[in-house]
Amino acid sequence: MSELDIHQFLCREDNFGVLLRDKGSPACAAIDAPEEAAIEKALRDTGWKLTHILVTHHHDDHVAAIPALKARHGAKVVANRADSRRIPGVDETVEPGQTYDFAGHKAAIVDTPGHTRGHIAWHFAPDGVVFVGDTLFSLGCGRVIEGTMAEMWRSLDRLRSLPGETKVYCGHEYTLANARFALTVDPDNPDLEARAAEAASEVKAGRLTLPVTIAAERRANPFLRPEDKAIRQHLGLASAADADVFAELRRRKNAF
């Protein structure tokens, strides 16, 4: 198996687009399809030929470009079976707990409901990367729209349990906004302060704030640390269950 090349870029207003290519074959996949023009530009810039679209969830800002890209490139669209009726042009389905072979690269399909019922993450363990859609963001997490707070917490717990060196690619460039909220609930965390400063510097320099590692998020992201005593004390939830602490964090972020 050859290595994966990964090209990340911005789409729409704040979506991330991602292309991944197997260096030893013509295979190239887009993770979701937020915007046709941005993805076509990325394909021209890289010289890669789109063969697959690997979908995390059904929201329009993740699937809007599927019909046009499929029509132009003949790309195979792969999505969660449970969500396939809400995603255009699906050719092949997967289910949580399965693996999917992309040009010899094995992706574990991780069940991550909460933001949507059928949300999945694509974890390429041998390559050390995970594509998490809108479940996990750097220093934050997605809104709980179709699922429950408890489901969202279980999804985040699955993701934070991945190997620490795993590089995280998510669906939106929200790091600076997330940092502003995170510092209100975890103000004395030096890892959070450092990550917030790093992100500000990256944005000022015109760079993207991702990828970031699971290990770094475990240290800095309050949504992955509901057991932390300082966060619990700040929220007045010293003896609450982790899921309840997470739920309070998410409610406060919604109102922030």
N, C-alpha and C positions, 0 to 999 in steps of 0.2 A: 504493500500500500504506500502510495506517495503522500506527500504532505498536502494540507489544505492551504490555499491562499484565501485570505478574507479581505474584502474591500468594503468599507463602511462609509456612508455619506448621508447627507440630510435630504429629506423629502418634505413636501408640503410646508407647513410652518415649523414643526418641531419633531416630525417623525424621523427615525433612523431607517435608512435603507441598508441592506446588507446583501452582498454577493459572495458566494463561496465557490471556489473552483478546485477541483482535483488536479494537481500539477501533472499527473501522468496520463490524463485522459481529456477529452473535450468537455466533460461534464461540468456544468456551472448551474448553481441553484441560487434563486433569490429567496431570502427569508421574508415571507409576506410580499405584498405588492402594493405599497402605499400610493405611488404616483408614477404614471407611465413615463412622463418626460424625464424625470430624474433617473429612473432606472435605465432608460434607453441611453442617456448621457453616460451613466456609469459603465454600461456595456461598451460604448464607443471608446471611452477613456481607457478601459482595460484591454479591449480587444477580445473579450470573452463572448461566448455564444450561449445564450440562455437555454437550458435543457429541462430545468425543474423549478417549481415554485413550492416551497415548503411552508405551510400555513400554520400560524399559531392560534388564531381565532377569527371570528366572522365579522368583526366591526369594519365599517366601510373604509376607514383610514388604513386598514391593513389588507383589504382585498379589492379595492376599487379598480386597480390596474390589471387584474387578472384577465378579463376578457380580451383586452387589446394585446397584452403580451402573449397570451396563448395563441391568438389569431396570427400574430406576426412571426412568432418563433416556434410554435408547436410545442411549447413547454408542457411537461407533465405536471399537473397540479395534485399535490398530496396533502390531505387534511384529515383531521379526526373524524372517524365514522359518525360520532354522535353529533357533529356540527356540519356534516356534509351537505345537508339540505339548505343551509344558510350561506354557503360559500359557492361562488360561481365556478363552473367548469371543472369540478373535481373529477380526476381520472382514477385516483387510487386512494384508498383510505387506510388509516392506521388506528390503533387503539392504545391507550395507556398500558404500559407493561410490555408492549412489543418493542422490537427494534426495527429500524428501517435502514436498508443498505443504499447509501448514495455513493456510487462509484467506488465501492469497497470500504467506505467510511461508515461505521456503524453508529446510528443515532438511537439512543434510548428515548422512547416516547414517555414523557413525564406528565402525569395527570396534575393539572394546576387550575382547577375551577375556582371561581370566586368573582373575578372580573367578568367572565362569562361562564356559562355552564360547561361549555365544551372546550375551554382553553387548554392547550398543551404547550409544553416546552420541548425543545429538541436538544438532547444532551449527547454531544459527540465526545464520549469519554476518552477514547484513545487520542483524540486531537486536543483534549483539554479545553473545550469550549461548550457553552450552553446558550441557546437562543430562547429567551424567556418571554418575548412579547410584552404584554402589559401587566404581567403578574408582579415582577420585581423591577424596580428602577434603582439606580444608584442613589442611596440615601433615602429611598422611599419605596412605595409599592403602588399598585393600581387601585383604582376605586372598586369597591365591591358593588357591582351592578346587578348581576343575575344570581349570584350565589349568596352565601351567608358569611358573616364575619368568621365563624368557626372554620368553614371551608377554606376561606382565604388564608387563615393562619396555618392550616395544615399544608396548603400549597407552598407557602413561604418556608415552612419548616422542612419540607422535602428539598427545596432548593438550597437552603442554608446548610443542609447535610451533605451536599456534594463536596468533593475534594477541594481544599482551600485554594489550590493553584488554578482552579477552573476559571477561565475568562468568561465574563458575563457580557452578552450583547442584548440590549433591551430595545423596546419599541419607540422610545421617545427621549429627547434631550431635555430632561427635567432636573438635572443635577443641582443647578444653582437654586431653583425654586424649592426643591426638596431640602437643600441645606438650610435655607432660611427657617423652615418649619422645624427641622430636626434640632436645631440649636435652641429652640424654645422649650423642648422637652428633655434635652440631654446637654445642658449648657457647659458642663464641666468635663466633657469627654475630649481629651487631646487628639485622639484619632479622628474624631468628627471635625474638630477645628482644622486639623491639617488637611483633611480631604476637602473641606469647604474652600480653604485657601487655594489648594491645588486646582480645584475646578474653576474658581474665579480666574486664576492665572491662565488656564487653558482656554477659556472662553475669550478672554481679553486678547490672547494671541491668535485667535481664529482657529483653534484646534478643538476637536471633539473630546468630550469628557469620558468616553468609553472606548475600549472595554475597561472593566475593573474586575478584580478577582473576588471570588466568594469570600476568601479570607479577609480582604479589606472591608467588604460589606459587613461581615460578622462583627468587625470591630467598630464600625462607624454608623451603620444604619440602624436607627432605633426600632424599626419595624421587624428586624431580625433579632432583637435583643430584649424581648418582653420580660425575661427573667432578671434583668439587670436591676440591682437594688436602687441605684440612683434614679433611674427612670421611674421605678415603682414609687419611690418616695415623692418624686416630683408630681406624680399623678394622684397621690393619695391612695394607692392600691397595693400596699405592702404585702398583703396576704392573698391577693387575687390569683386566679388561674392565669397561665400565660395567654390563653385565648382571650380572656377578658381584658387583659392589659393591652394586647394588640388591638382589640375592638375600640378601646378608648383612644388609643393613638390614632386610629383611622378616623374616628368621629371628629377628633380635634383637627386633623388635617383637612377634613371636608369643610370645616368651618373657618379654616385659616385664611 
